[in-house]
């Protein structure tokens, strides 16, 4: 990928440990919105998503009503998919009910000893850990969080380091 936005994301953000309930919620929401689309599409719209979803403040998004759903469906700056919008709101509500918070729950599934991938063929789409995380989130009321989406979240926020062995970003 040669797009500067994608390269910056890869080199400076992807795979770096990210904690905090709202920060992790943003990634859960964006990974769900990305489902079936290019991650670059989401990166290009990320600032619009942040504005549209009140900075991914869990309490604010959890308080959204049907009027907010309609507002979001009319926002050309984001992915306008009713099911994904409703999932983000639902997930904010579910996150409010988590003892210890979303970040703490997700980080229980960190796998710092995951094998170091040598090639892209070594990078899995799911793992037993992502399957368990997805199951836990669903049990807690989350939606749009299957094992593949959960693994993308784990990669993005540093629960696993899937930078290839020779990647300059691996050791940063």
N, C-alpha and C positions, 0 to 999 in steps of 0.2 A: 504494500500500500504506500503510495507516494503522496497522498494528500497531507499537507502540513498539519492540519487539525488532528488527523488520525495519528500521525507520527508523534506529535507533541503528547497526545493522550497516552500512546504506547510507552514513550520514553519517560514520561514524568508522573503518570498517574496510575495506569493499569498495573495491577499486581502489588501496589504499595498498600501497606496496612492502613485501613480506614475504619475508624470507630466513631461512635456517637449515633444516637438513635435517629435523628433527622437525616444525617449523612447516609446511614445505611438504608433508611427508608427511601431516600432518593434513588439509590442504586436498585433496590428491589423494584420500585416503580418503573424506572427506566429500562431495566432488563425485561420486564413484562411488556412494555411498549415496544421494545425491540423485537419481540417474538415475531418471526416471519419477515423481518426487515433487516436491512444492513445496519450495523452499529454506527456507521458513518452518518446515516440518516438521523439517528438519535443524537449523535454528537453535534450535528449542525443545528439541531433544534433545542439543544439542552438549555440554553439561556431562556428560550421561550417557555419551555416546560417549567423552569424555576419560577418565572414570573407568573405563569398561569396557575401554578400549584402553591403559591405563597411560600416559595423557598423550600417546599417539601416539609414544612412544619407539620408534624404529626397531629397535634391538637387542632390546627386550623383545617387541615384536609379532612380530618375525621368529622368535623362539623359541617362539611359540605352537604347541600341539599340537592334536590332535583333541579333547582334553578341553576346551581353550579354545574351540574352535568350538562345542561343545555348551553350554558356559557362556554364550557370547554369544547363542546361539539362544534361551536361556531368559531373557534380559535384556529385560524389557518396556520398559525405558528407551531402547532403541536400535531401529533398523530391523533386524528379525530376518529377514534374507535370507541363506541359506547361501552363495549364489554371491558376494554382495558381501562377506560376512565373509571368505570364503576369498580373495577378491581382495585385501583389505586385508593379510592375512597374507602372501600371495604377493608383494605389492608391497613390503612391508617387507623381505622376503628379497632381492628384486631391488635395492632401494635400498642394501642393505649392500654389494653388489658394484660399485657405481658409483665409478669413479675420480674423485675430486674431490667426490663427494657429489651428492645429489639436487638441492639448491638450485642448485648451480653448473650442472648440466645443464639444468634448467628455465629458468634465467635467460638462457641462451644464446638463447632464443627471444623475448626482450623486443622489443617494437615501440613504442618511445616516439614514433615519428613516424606512428603510425596516425591515420587521419583522425578529426577530432573529430565525433562524431555530433550532428546537430541534433535529430533525432526518434528515437523507438524504432525506426522503420522503417530507420534508418541503422545500427543495431547488428546485426552479422552473428551467425549461429549458429556459423559456422566461418570460418576464414581459411586461406590457404596456410600461415601460421605454426603454427596449431593442428593442421593436418593433419600437418605435419612433426614437431611435438612428439609427437603421438600415435604416429606411426610410429617415432620414436626410442625412446620409452618401451616400446612393444611389442617392438621389437628387443632391448631390454635386459631383457625378461622380464616387464614389467608387463601387467596385465590391467584391464579395465573403464576404459580410457583412450582412447576414440575421439576424433575431432576435435571434436565438440561438447563433450564433457566436458573435453577439453584447453583449449578456448577459455574455458569457464566458469572453469577454474583460472587461466588467464592474466588474465582480468578480475579475479578475486577477489584475486589477490596482486600486482596492479599491473604485470604485463608489458605490458598495454595499459590505457589510461584511457578507459573507455566511459561515464563520466558525461556526460550530455548537455551541449551547449554552454552552456545556461542554468542548469545545475544548480549550486546553491550549493556542493556538495561537490567540484566539479571542480577548483577551485584550492587546496583545502586541503592 
